[in-house]
Amino acid sequence: MFAVTRPTALSLAIAVGLSPLTTFASSTDDTADIEHISVNYKQAYRGDVPLRLQAQAVESIHLEMIRDNGITRFQDALDLAGSIARQNNGGGLWDSFSIRGFPGNENMPSGYLVNGFNAGRGFSGNRDLVNVEYIEILKGPGSALFGRSEPGGTVNIITKKPQHQTEGYVQVSAGSYDQYRVEGDYTTGLTDQVAVRLNGAVQEFGSFRDFVFTDKTVFTPSVRYALNDNTALLYEFEYLKQSQLFDRGYLVLNNDLKTLPRSRYLGEPADGATEIDATGHQLTLESTLASGWSFLTGLSYRESSLEGNSSDAELARARQSLFNDGTTLTRQRRNRDYRAEDLSIRAELSGNINLFGKTHHILMGADGYDYSLYTLLGRFRGPAGSYSLDIFNPIYGATAPDPRPLYINDEAQWGLGVFIQDQIKLTERWHLSLGVRLDRYRLQIAELLANSFSKQVDSKVSPRIGVVYELSDALTFYSSYTEGFIPLSGTDFNRNPFAPEESQSFEFGAKYSAGSTQGTLSFFDAEKSNILTSDPVNVGFQATLGRAQSRGIEFELHRHLTDNLYLDLSYAMMDTKTVGEVINADWGSLVPSGSRLVNVPRHQGTAILTTETTLASKASKFGIKARYIGSRLGDSVDPSYQLKAVTLFSAFMHIDLSTQLQAQLNIDNIFDTHYVHNSYNRLWTVPGEPVSVRAAIRYQF
């Protein structure tokens, strides 16, 4: 577990970047260089099998890439991955995305993990990256290990951990549209056993959108206590306070993205900010046992709330005046009171044994959760033309009656799962992975407005099988089949809970790593059932759409073209479509079998070219990023609304002014291209940001 080394700066960066938890204690003498003792902690659900020998594609977004691109928001970092597309983000209040074409519940934040613990449930706002070391995108369903996993993949955020070596930074940045931010990070060892880390950020962000703002405070301290040479305890805390004006975006008529200025706000400024409060606690214990085995256990507790009002464009055609006169937008007024609590526990044991002449890499464990969700949605809907806005000459300040509750759900979920995986080294080149997970969960929902109660108890078995072939030390081939499921929140119009989403996924591919070149090529074919969509009869509620299928190709490459020039490339081709058909009452439209899923491009990719050089005798770095987003469906029930393909260009420059002072400049959307981030339909469409500039100064110690 402990190794004494004389690390170079590069080796330290790699150790920090690739280890879930790495700390350094230093000692010196009169003649030797500084020596550091590194303590590496395993990731949850990883075991002792290296990534190159796992039957799964894994894409990493590392800290250097995040910093180069001036990214502070989780959703912006995910844009660097070719197979991730933005989805409905709840008026800008949460992170929502699809992986390999599959979105989650369109009315809830997307699920993701933080250090292996579920952190996507509930309403924790837009996740900040100030405490993030790197982001892993684990492709394909992981339900045989994680439980409750989308077939497209799972995102796992690895946070920065305390170090005994004293270091840190303070950074101040300013950008277009009155966007200001201060962030900092500091870590040190208090004793030989205790190390702490403090980081956080305060931001006041204006927007190119009229009236819209996002103010946020984030604080994420952590402390590590070494109980002995082989066992350590780590506690991490998260606090977030976010105030933001709810914003559904603008509208697009006749597929013209310039129907209105990108800045045009169609809500009501007097609605005021929607307030989000969230806290999180993680406590983990890791111990290295005899014969190289390790034990990892921990718990996580998160609570969050979202409260506020909004004025949204009315979607029902019979109530919408805009389709009659082309000018008057009928709006509905809504209020939200959402609260969630999420307690998770887990324990796992991993190591290897020799049995029947074969090496078996064993990973086994159990986890459970207790999740509660309270959602109150109120709504006022008047006749067509009431509570309206002239889209070309808006006059704000209209009032509407207070919203009346549409539904009040008090939901509770409990789950317990056990899993085991055995990766067997059959020969020097062949590896077989067999895994299975058994889950039992209970869901109960009290609909307080209708005074109804529903309950669901079920068990699921999720198998997983994979094969890896090592052609050489540099090149491996793999294939896998996995089944998965996700329990769904909420009820249908009859107050019945939904059956869980279920999925099957097949994948095969190749991984290459040699010298300064790493790459992955994968082919996937996945299907899932019980997808939620708007109820085709009872507007305001949800129903299951049926099945969807996604097939495609992914390619990822990281390569040094020369000593000072390197390329990062991520590309995906996704053929995602429905299986079955449905009629939507809002629009009276048939969604035929084989229809594309909303916001999912067929082709998408990002390429970043970076060079390191000197400028005025100062170490410098320059880079350019090109991001291609293919054409997308803008409304799941209106195939005529198509979002055109777009290519966006960005650039960055970083210069070391001194050993401790750095300056950075980022320019996004250099050519001021009109584009759309995501769309629910043509009346709820989120425009992308025009050309923008951000500058930052960092003092590092």
Steps between C-alpha positions, in 0.01 A plus 500: 500500500786739570783575259790741542585679177676805365222618271525730206231760450349280230486190719334697778242633255427151374473364854258769605304481178455124491459411866165535673679611814866597508683680779866580544706523818847643450835454671838655418869468580800721423583344167193327360219640294162527669350154541127439514308203635200442277185331629272374224138411564289280279185626335168351596381211281839482328678207669862423407451464122662780293279685254678358196387150605139589572232415244375858489586830335595774747553865401673741738473878510804603698570813702745650252242483220236656725733781600628568146145547376410729790216270607332546838171317437454123490269515197761694299764237580271224370484683165855377441372141469372401158222271623345742753224737385316767698138445596222704665669678791193606697517870419879500545480375858667159469732286287329271251658287230478181298779246452514303178160640406311401815364776725356441844177648638457825304343673803777412746877565520720233344655245731874485562745381766743689720780271619268207433207640699177603330485880482258569216176430685329804643548865404858609560519768232774532239798308631818705537846365412713680760557176694515262203821313417367322192182355351462144380233396251447126541333393176221246487275397792674428828199355678677170565723701735352844568131416482248747352698592189408645161595274205705781345739524792578648839687821581723484809654819639825460695557784744825659614632344818710630792878485464772534761700719265393865545373651175212695358385789285271802486345598167299804393320505167274732303312445178250634252147577616611602851624159610731516802646221711747442783615148584770344714651173613733427792633175644754416770591244760417592859681201648656181368151345519269788404477692172235752400380667183287813463362618170205698375373770270277805493356622173266768371411413143296719273391366163455591136134428579304805616446508879647150552764448770662213688659576837666212680706423809681168534706374795655150503741422788638153572722331760693173499607314812746209480400252769815295432733412214229303320174672586371851436178689562386780267217749552383737225237774531319693227296817528323676215278807491369596156266785405385512141223645288303216344548507122336273241687680222348657191280370218566398141244531221536347153833349610653849499741531794488879453124527553590702810825642632691245705468735794118510501357384834143366484443444870420759765791676677276571801484125569836547669770244561445131546699398807696176524665379820700179521737332742685172473708283732725208403686281747721220371731248664759304305727231630769293332480140619731202475609361161415821317127495573321825581184596681305817423188620675318827542181698519362809333219730607364778281208739540379759251214737434373710209239774540382768262257630238509516123295621204526253214362493148176299483557182299143385433405618150138572593618745767783663305417827319837514325386247240210728409656847478875424497561766765325429831660237719263350757681403816426285802623583848658229713645464844724220629581366843733201463693331781712186515707296745731220392690263730730241341729238653735251340777253574724298270785253516744446212812302428622195310540130569630198312239229453514195275819632346346834399531851644165641611459873562207520739283803573204451733288726713166641604334840499171657597315828491210684660371778274208735558360751252232766553374681191230767492425651161246780481361644178271776372365455147266757356323509164692580183632854507493539877823563691671565167805675357564666165807308381622789280426785741485346848358704785566326828311536825181306428350319797320169525307327776705291738562152362287218640666164573494262207644219709678448831703179516672367810719214381729258680737241350703234675746269331753234590738330261775239511747437219795285406733507203776259409751584229685180413834492326439202271835522318775757459278682251138409577295638792141414586286725721181372663286720721154498651308731727179439694290803595186524706325833521178651632326810374204670663334825398235699680323744267382750760272702273301197388539328838624184330775254588691255281771248571735286295742229610722319254828315456737511205794285394757676280756272330820608331746307286813626328798366308837672455776390262851646532651502155805679644595722790370794300184363337203319657161397362189460712134404477222516761130446563317663791147542627386791715206679658400831662205554738292798382368781716147633482159359404275498198162674482339214695760545779668168421881480521691416186673171439878548485686569181674182384787471255723263311830602348763337281840655426830407345810704435874551518733695731846619405766652725865539407738785566320829454196353324183369665180418320175304516266385224166347599179378338181482707142380468261568788128505565289616793130488586250704703636839392302784657341771287205743522167324551321491160159550666552670835708813448735574791560137588738239365460166327735234368591541134611143449840394371795672336812364333843654452776366279823670417874545496728691736858605447733668748864597440768679701828539316816709514563601140838649597672567832301824537186435295222264603149406391191399700214358294161359597239396240174304500253389236164418662200347325235541771131441434171394655360148482119532495277804455295743711256790449561822693184695593676836537563513127275225365806343339599141445853402600566209264727207569854579390485868598818661628527600864499871578833689527710200393724572196592222263860627488684695767865560577757724664863554396752701704844587366744632762856625471751592768750772416661817638372854470730785602717238672198380698368145492171512309229278367263563209209292385203491266186291539254401230168346602259354247136434592297325234138570416256414776130458554373803695164359612421133561147535354570746218744352246495822297691683775862422423806666651762551232852364524756745634876527548628717784856625545673612819855600590705538815835642605687435824822672605718462810577855606720366780545176692186582699293727277314386189264676262243342269271619222213300351289593198192285430286490186760705315287546186184594695299209360127478575426160651282323756621318811185291544129514428182362656298632208500811282353711782751380762835524320828591671732708278876470519721783617633752244873570475633547854832580662628404846825599668647355819797564727619220727742519791638156577699399806 
